[in-house]
Amino acid sequence: MRVTPKIAASVVAAALMSPALAAAAPAPPGTGLEIGARIGYGVAGGSLGAPPNGNDNDVGNFVSGQVPLWLDAGYRFTDAFYLGGFFQYGFGTVNQDQQNGCRNANVDCGASDTRLGVMGRYRLPPIMPAEPWLGLGIGYEWGTFSVHQSIVGSTNTDSTWSGIEIANLQAGADFRVAQKIAIGPFVSFSLGQFQSTSTTTTNGNTTTTTDQDLAKKSLHEWFLIGARFAFMP
């Protein structure tokens, strides 16, 4: 099944209605393994950075948004404090208004955003039936833009920017639908800076790769909103 912004919006809407599913605030979660999954929609801000003798470009010139699939797993040391890792793969929506070549019938463009890191989460006092929380993470990010054209022969070009995610601020609320299962909305704001870029071009049997450190390093942001599902200890 293809994940689209419309599907993501439906899931988010379900999460926002989740208070109706929870009759009362449950007991605090215990200690132990906690696993979560998220889906939503994100929009970008800021710039990619520029290689030597190259131009800086807005992230939004290539990707107008993304649908992230996010997994996290960690350990709840107390009923309030959690520490773990996360992995996110985002399906990017190409900005065809800026990438005019992607409108050609013989050109197929795609984009993705991959993030990997660690995060802590702190559970605030419950506000029945919600269990609000705040989170903070750091990590690494890869953003990829791909162009496949078959106008003359077949050429694939994959451009990847990679760098650190300086900070990832999160907030959300859990609503229990069972003793150890929760669902609820979340928002996330991340600040990152790409450090290098790599471009791989394949034309027939010939493949060339160019790696460059960015001469100008710019900041970029992602704002995500969505729904989180969690299995608690």
Secondary structure, DSSP 8 states (H G I E B T S, - for coil): ----HHHHHHHHHHHHTGGGG--S------SEEEEEEEEEEEEEEEB--B-TT----BGGGTEEEEEEEEEEEEEESSSSEEEEEEEEEEEEEE-TTT-GGGGSTTEEEEEEEEEEEEEEEEE---BTTBEEEEEEEEEEEEEEEEEEE-SSS-EEEEEEEEEEEEEEEEEEEEEEEETTEEEEEEEEEEEEEEEEEEEEEEETTEEEEEEEE-SB--EEEEEEEEEEEEE--
